[in-house]
């Protein structure tokens, strides 16, 4: 059985990006889905001084190993001031010290959403440009604007204008 690792790139306990990543993962049939919570990977703020003094945290290795176990990685990005959330960026920095290709050649689906009309599109563009250099085999991307108007916890994406291209993207990914 194929394994999907999904997570919202946010430390919010009520992360809308975690909801979107989970929804996306559940669109794939006959898969084992593991949804990660970034709060379980809280580490010291990355610095080369800390790395030299204490080494790479075990949690960074654990996160890296989770990515390595996936047949598909699904990430939905929260946008904080036009970039990655600090919690994600810190994990990203630590795991890149294990291997600069921290996504290990894995097929990756990049998503974003926000309460606003741009749907986290700025951070999504950053990830689309950066992640191939970090070893992600980016299979596609999707931004859902105005989360609370276009998503329902029970039904997922409820606006056909967005659901149709989202499902086309999901259906284009072969596991």
Beta strands, then each sheet from edge to edge (+ up, - down):
strand 1: 2-9
strand 2: 31-36
strand 3: 72-77
strand 4: 107-113
strand 5: 137-144
strand 6: 151-152
strand 7: 156-157
sheet 1: 2+ 1+ 3+ 4+ 5+
sheet 2: 6+ 7-
end
